[in-house]
Amino acid sequence: MKNIRIGDILVGDGYITEGQLQEALAYQKVDKSKRLGAILVDYGYVTESQLLGALAKRLDLQVINLSQIEVDLEAAAKIPKNIAQKYTLIPIGFSSGHLLVATNDPLDFYAIEDLRLITNMPIDIVLAEKDAILKGIDSSYSEIEARQAATSANEMADDMETVSIVEDLDAAGDDAPVVNLINTMLIKGYNTGASDIHIEPFEDKTNVRLRIDGLIVDYLTLASALHQSVIARIKILSNLDIAERRLPQDGHFRARIKGIEMNIRTSVIPTVYGEKAVLRFLNQNTKLDHSGTFGMNDDNYARMRQILQSPHGIIYITGPTGSGKTTTLYMVLEMLSSKNVNICTIEDPVERNLDSINQTQVNNVAGLTFESGLRSLLRQDPDIIMVGETRDSETANIAVRAAITGHQVLSTLHTNDAVSTIVRLVDMGVEPYMVANSLTGVVAQRLVKKICPDCKEAYSPSEAERELLGRDVPVLYRGRGCHQCNHTGYKGRIAVHEILAIDKTIRNMISSQSPIEEVYEYVTAGHKTTSLRQSLAELVEQGVTSMEELLKVTYYVE
């Protein structure tokens, strides 16, 4: 086997010409760090799939889709992470006493011999694409490291004495079990695309769970004796009061994971068995569907651009917690910042640093609240103001007055749909005529789970499902559940929007305090917006999401 040359295999199988092979060999003499197969792929003479196929045929090996394989962590742990990265390979399981290893270079005999010496096991090879192997290494070893950190921390908990937690952690270095545990949890959360990490104390244990694509997934179990040390570490990172255990505390800290800068928002609250902590990832590189149109489809994007044409007035982005409101706001601000305008924000916390935008962080301890900060911003000659969240009547009234006096204001609000924003503002104490004169538009938003493409299956809808959709649909889709989606049937999320531009008729209805039912009737009859339910029904028909998601959102909206 050692006499087989990849170039001869590819020429013999007709994938490349002799001239192309000679050209690649000439380049390899200049850059000896690259293997011939990689050079041929870089030149575009063969694809990686063709390269692996030719090798598999000649060496009688199997090509696998690693993204559809659940890696055996016990097998992966047989070799160190740095060795896996060095040779671009990963053990994926055991087979008849042999270690089964996925690689994209079966002719790297030095690597295979290294593995045999390290593991003291016979090695069997399967082939997989390089990107899939690298993703597998990231995912598997972050899981392994987190479990090892949890085991080490739990062992430490067994030997813990009644010593001051603050002193223990102050004296600890980066290798301290608790420090390492928090670090590995953050890396694992990032690698799995989690939005939140929940650390929950109970009588005899502490559960660590991840929210992935809107669903809570069990992750680790820690010894209860370890809990206070974990919470203390989180408080130190977030600059919170370690001694205070009776009151809720909120904070945040910055972290860089795999070169990505992000803000981790923390919330600590007392429970029966101790303090529960939630860490939320505020990722600056969030991947979005329709990212060029604020995550909206073309019709809603056109409505949004029309609303943004107004030089003054207030635009609210509404929805429950975790519906992507702030992400949408930031995308809008980045677009507006390309104009010659002065943009100022007041946020809690500043989730992403934006160029050419003056961002202010709320500091309640120092007396800088949304209310006082917004008053000060109005003296900064702003053209556009962004208020991170309208939380109280005072903030709502100041924002509305700013909109009336010639500023464009953007903010978020917690309401179920676009029209109910009107009721919410009036309930917060804003006079109806002020709402009518200031409100330019409302964007109601939800994040809905997408069906996992790896386990997606078609089925015939029931009569009740057809009735809910309002049309005769021959086939719908759902996810069976697989390791790629943590057996939930969902992978990834997509935003749906309901965008309402406030016209003269709606302004008159608000000023005259018409019943909200009349506003709904006018909006529906005049097709002034595409409702959240209509948008979701289209996604269900297209097989993007499921009836379960439609029912969940419909329950809240209607």
Summary of the structure (lengths in Angstrom):
residues: 558
radius of gyration: 28.2
end to end distance: 67.7
largest distance: 88.3
contacts: 1769
relative contact order: 0.06
helix: 43%
strand: 24%
